[in-house]
Amino acid sequence: MDAIATDVLILGGGLGGVAAALAAVEGGARVVLVEGDRWLGGQLTAQAVPSDEHMWSESFGITASYRRLRDGVRDYYHAHYPLTPAARAHRHLNPGAGFVSPLCHEPRVGVAVIEAMLAPWRASGRLSVLQPYRLVSAETDGDGVRAVIIARETDGESLTVEAAYVLDATDTGDLLPAAGVEYVTGFESRRDTGEPSAPEQAQPANMQGVSWCFALDHVDGDHTIDRPAAYDHWRAARPANWTGPLLSLTAPDPRSGNPAAGRLDINPDGDPHAFEMALDREPGGLDLWRFRRIAARRNFTDGFYASDITLVNWPQIDYFEGLTFADESLGVTEADAAANREAARQLSLSALYWLQTEVPRPDGGTGYPGLRLRGDIVGTHDGQIGRAHV
């Protein structure tokens, strides 16, 4: 088995891992960054989800490196995309004009900008990026992690990486159980923490569910997918905290928990920037199409996009029937986790099929068969649905 040594090893190439790598190399360290996906950037790229951001992010409250990333995304659109004069002149271009963030954009643009930010350090030899690799095991010495063993996803070839410092930037804390680190999951009890809002009893399995996200546009023709195998199950599902079926436009308000009626206004016309992002007054999640829209066709010259492109990360696809990662302390095996991941994927496919065939339309009809999966936008190998968002 081959082995390499470095100053800092970072497991996970999401936004946190990339930020840590930049900080470490800029501070003079040699860094190895390990990522299991073929895209760096995590939520912003492989998971395709525009970041939930506060409404002051254009002015203050973010780091300098994140500011460079955001500026780089806008510069990329200005340099390479056919923007309308109004969009090009907008002080804070929001390519997707989504409500969740003043900067919603296509995943590949995020990939390009992140790669450009890392390129000088990779060229200098100070930064090595290993992908796609997965964690196999960790070697410890007392309370320290001495090395980790990783394996290449394509052929299983193993590599040992020794490091003075090992950082866990994975989505689900993969290094913790591998290294025997003490950790807790879910809700801790009020007795353990003293938090007044904590439950009386610990709830270790109570964690935010994953959402298997996907990108959609709406064009002429019938793009209805095959009826998913689990459609009947999800069509009948009525979660305990919902007032009706899961597959509906009504979902609990994220603040009050009361039922809130959403709407699906596909490809709205008008100025895509003609709204004020004010999440203190309007969460924005009721307008499903524009909530996480990543390409607003009216920001670009006529005909460049046949349709808006929206990223479906809605309450209706939050998987809640089990954990999607293995955890011995919770009795969840890898087989259990794999089954739950497939169930989460089936939920998203079922939500799409419902949108294409059954969602109520304003004209009294049902379904939008013109809704089309854009797997190419999210870089999936099967050209269909995206990846799980934690």
N, C-alpha and C positions, 0 to 999 in steps of 0.2 A: 504494500500500500504506500502510495506517495505521501509525502508530508511537506508542508511549508510552514514558515514562521512569520509572524507579523507583530506589530505593536498593539493594534486594535482589530478585533474581529467583530463584525456586526452581522447578526442573523436577521434577515428581513430587509427587503429593499423597497418598502413603502415610503411614504413621505417622511416618517420619523427616522427610518434607517438612512435615507438619503441625506436628511438634515444632519444626522449624527456623523455620517461619513465626511460631509463637507466641513463640519466644525473640526473634526479630528485632523484631516489633512491640512487644513489651513493653520492648525496649531502646531504642525510639524511632525505628526505621527504618520507611520505607514499603516495603511488600512486595507483589510480584505472585507468586502461586502458580499454577502451570500443571499441570493433570491431564488425562490422556487418557480416563479413565473418568468416568461420571456420578456415581460415589460417591467421596468422599474416604475415606481410611483404609486403602487397600491391602489387606494381608493380613487385617486384622481385619474388612473390609467387602466390598469387591469380590471378594476371593479367598475370603472366608468362613471363614478358618482361625483358630481360637483360638490365641493365642500360646503357644509353648512357654515355660514360665516356671519359675524355680527355686522351691523349696518355701518360701523365706523371703520371697517377694514381698509378703506381707501385712504384714510387719514392717519390712523394710529392703531396700536394694539397688536401688531404683528412683527415678526423678526425681520432683520435686514435680508437674510437669505430667502425667506418666503416672499418678501417684496420683490427680490430679483426674479424669482420664479413667476410671479404674477405679471410683472412688467415684461418678462420674456414671452409669455403667452400672447399678450397683446401685440408685442412687436412682431411675433411670428405671423399673426393674422394680417397685420399691416403690410408685411413684406411679401406674403405669398397668396393671399386670398383677394378676390374681386369684391371689395367692400363698396357699398353705396357711398356717395359723398357725405350723407348724413352720418352714417356709421363711422366713416373714417375721421370725421371731425369731432366725434363724441369724445369728451375728455376721458371717460372711463368706459371704453368699449366693453360690452357684455355680448359676446358672439351668439350665445344661445338665448340671451334675455330671459333666463330662468329666474324664478322668484327666490330660490333658496340661497343665491349668492350673486353679488355684482360681477362675478366672473365665472360663467358657465361655458364650457368649451368641449370640443371633441377630444377623446382620450389620446389619440396619436399626437396631437399638438403638445399635450403635456409630456408625452414620452420624448418628443424631439427636444423640448426645452430642458428637461432634466438631463438628458444625455449631453447636451451642449454645456451645461453647468459642470458636469463631471469630466468632460473630455480632456481638459488640460491636465488634470491630476492623473487620469489614466495614462496619458501620453508620457508623463514624467516618471511613471513607475511607482508613484507613491500610493496609488489606489488600484487595487485589483478587484474586478467585479466577476463573481462566479455565478453563472446562471445557465440553465435552470438546475439548481441543486437543492436537495432536501436534507434536513438534519436526521442523522441516524442515531447518534449517541454522544454523550459528553464524558470526558475524563476529568475527574476532580482530584484536588489535593487539599484535604481539610475543607475549609470553607471557600476555597477558590476553584474556579474552572480553569484547568490547565490547557485543555484542548478539546476540540469537537471533531467528530467524524461526520462527514457529509457524503452524499452520493449523488452522482449526476443522473437526472431524471431520464435522459435519453438511453443510457446503456448501463446504469447501475454502478459505474466505476467509482470507487471510494477514494477519498482524500482526507488526510488528517491536517487540521489547521491548528497550530499552536499560537497562543497569543497572551500578552501580558494582561490585556483587558478584553472581556467578552461581553458584548451588549446584546440583549434580546429585544429585537424590534419586530418580531413576528406578530401577526394579528391575534393569535390565541396563546401567546406565551409558551411556545413549544419548548424552550430551553429549560423552563422551571422543573417540570417532572423529569426530564432527561438528566438533569444535574442533581436531582434530589433536593431541590430548594423548597423550603416551606412556603406554601402559598394558600390562599383562600379563593373561593369562587362565589359568585352570586351575592346575596345579601347577608351581611353579618348582623348579629343580633344587637339590640339596644344594650343588653347587659355586657356584651363584649366590647363595644365601642363607646357607649355613652351618647350616641347620636340620638337626639329626640325624635327624629323621623324614621329611625330604623325599626324593623319589626321586632316583636317580642322574641320570636324564635328565628334562628338563622335559617336562611333559604339558599343553600349552596347551589341548587340547580336553577335558581331564578336569574336568568341572564337574558340580555337582549338577543332576540332571534336573528338569524341571518336572513338576508333577502337575496334571492337569485335574480339579479337585475338583467334587463335587456333593453335594447334600443329599438325604437319604432319610427317609421314615417307613415304617411298616408298618400297613396297614389292610386291611379285607376287600375281596375282589375280585381280579381278575387284572389287574395293571398292567404285565405284561411288555412291554418295548419290542420294536420290530422287530429282528430279528437284524442286528447291525452288519455292515457290508460287510467289515471286517477281522477278524471274529471268529475264523475258522479260523487266521489268522496268529497272533493273540495266544493262542488256546487251545493252540497247539503250542509257544509260546515257552518256552525254558528258559535264562534268563540264566546266564552263566558262574559267578557267585558264589552261585547258588541250587542246592539239592540236588534240586529237582524242578521241576514246571511253575510258571510265573509265576502263573497263575490257580489258586491254591490257598490254603488257610488257613495254610500253613507258609511262613515267610519267615525270612531271616537275622536273628538277634538284632542290634540296632543296636550293641551293645557288643562282643560276642565274635565275631560273624559266623557263629556256629553255627546250625544249623536250630532254629527255635522254632515250636512249634505254637500257632497262634492259635485263637480261638473266636469264634463269633457268637451271642451271647445277646441276642436281640431283645426289647426292651421288658421288661427285668427289673423285678420288683416290689420293694417294700421302700423303706426310707429312702434317697433318692439321695445323702445326705451321709454315709452310714454307711461311709465308707472314709477312710483317712489318705493324703494325698498324700505319698509318700515315694519320690521318683524315684531316690534313692541305693540303694534296695533293690529296687524294682519299677518298671521303666520304664512299665508300664501299657499298652503298645501291643499286648499279646497279646489283650486284651479289645476286639475291634475296634469293637463297637457303642458302648461307653462311652468309647473312647479320645478322640474329639473330638466327643462328643455336645453339641449346642448348645441343646437344650430337653429337660429331663427332666420328663415329664408328671406325676410324683408331687410335683413342687415347686409344682404349680398345682391349683386346685380341680377336683374330679372332672368330667370331660367337657370341660374347656377345650381340651385337646389330645386328639385321637383316638389319638395315638401319640407316643412320643419322636421327636425329629428329630436325626439324627446327620449329621455332616459326614464324607464319605469322603475322607480324605487318608491313604491306607494305602500300605505299600510296594508293593502289587500294582499301583498305578497310576503309579509313578514311571517316566517315559518315559526310555529309555536308548539309543535307536537313532540319535540325532543332535541337533544344536543347533537350538533353536527361535528363535534370533535371528540376523540376518545379521552376518557379520564377514568382511571382505575378507582380513584377515591369516590366517584359518583356511580360506579358500576357500569360505565358506558364503554363498551368494547369498540374496537375499530370497525367491526362488522355493523354494530349498532349505528355508529357515526356515519358510515357509508350509506346505510339504508336511509338515515334521516337526511343526508345531503341529496339523495335522489328524490326523496319526498318533497324537499324544498324546491327542487327543480321542477317536479311535477306540479306543484302549486303555481309556480310562475307560468308554466305552459298552460295550465288551466285558466289562469287569469287572462292570458292572452286570447285563448279560444273563446272565453266568455265575452271579451271585448269585441271580437270579430263576429260573434253570432248572437249574443243575447243582451248586451248592454242597451238600455233604453235610449233612443235618440229623440231630440227635440221635435222631430216631425211625426212622432208617434210610432215609428218603426223600431226595429231592433237590430243591433249589430253593425259593425263597420268592417266589412270584408276587405276594404282597401288598406287596412292597417297591415303594414309589412315589417317583418323582422329585419333588422339591419345588423346581422352578426359581423359583417365586415367592419363596422364601426367600432365594435368592442374587441375585435381580433380573435374571435373564437375559431377553433379548428373546424367545427362542423357547420359554420356559417349560419347558425341559428340563434341560440340563446347565449347569454353572457356568463358571468362568473358570480360566485357567492360574495356578497358584501357583508362583512361582519360589523 
